[in-house]
Amino acid sequence: MAKVFTGKVVSTKMSKTMVVEVVFARRHRLYKKIIRKKSRFKAHYENIEVKEGNMVKIVETRPLSGDKHFKLLEVIK
């Protein structure tokens, strides 16, 4: 099953590649405080207009380069 993440586009400076920041939130086991962790993924896009600040949905795919293994599924807003 391929992983699907929703995140915010933080960079589109590379050709056909964008950097998407995904925020994971979970509750601490003992202290019950919500802990947020951010991860950045490089994702492939082509022929779709994407700007920094857009919310997008990305899906896991085969490795497209050394550190790019996601592709754009849809632009949310």
N, C-alpha and C positions, 0 to 999 in steps of 0.2 A: 504494500500500500504506500503510495507516494505521500510525502508530507506536504501539507498546504499551510502557508503562513500568511497573515495579514500584517502589513507594516507600512511605514512611511518612507518615501523616496528621499534620500539625503544627498545624493549626487548622481548626475547624469553626464559627467565630463568625459567619460570614456565612450568610444564609439560602440554602439549596440550593447552596452553594458551599463547597468545602474546599480547603485548601492542602496539596499533596503534595510532599514532599522526596524527590528521586531522586538516588542517589549513583552516579556513573559512575567506574569504575576502569580505568585503562589503564597500560601500562608505558612508561616514558620510553625514547625511541629510543636515546640514547647511554649514559645511566647505569643503565638497567634497573631503576630504582626505580619502585614502583607509586605513581601519582599519583591521588588521589581528588578529584573535582570534584562539588559539590552544585548542583543546580538545583531551583527551586521552581516548581511549576505549579499553577494554579487549575483545579479540575475540578468539574463539575456532578454533583450526585446528588439523587435524589428518592425518597421512600418507602422508603429503606434506612437502617437504623440504623448510623451511622458515628461512632466516637469517636476522639479524639486518641490516637496511639500504634498504631493499627491498621495493618497492612500491606495495601495495596490495589493493584489493577491498574487502570491508566487507559489509555484509548485516545484517539487524536487524532480530532477531529471538526470540523465546520464551526465558524466563530467564533460563539460563543454570546453574547459581549459584547466589550468592548474588549480585554480581556486573558484571557478564558476560552475556551480552544479544546481542552479535554479533557473526557471524561465518564467516570464510574465504570464499570468493566467487571465487577469482582467484588471482594469482600472476602476476603482470604486468611486472616488471623487477627486 
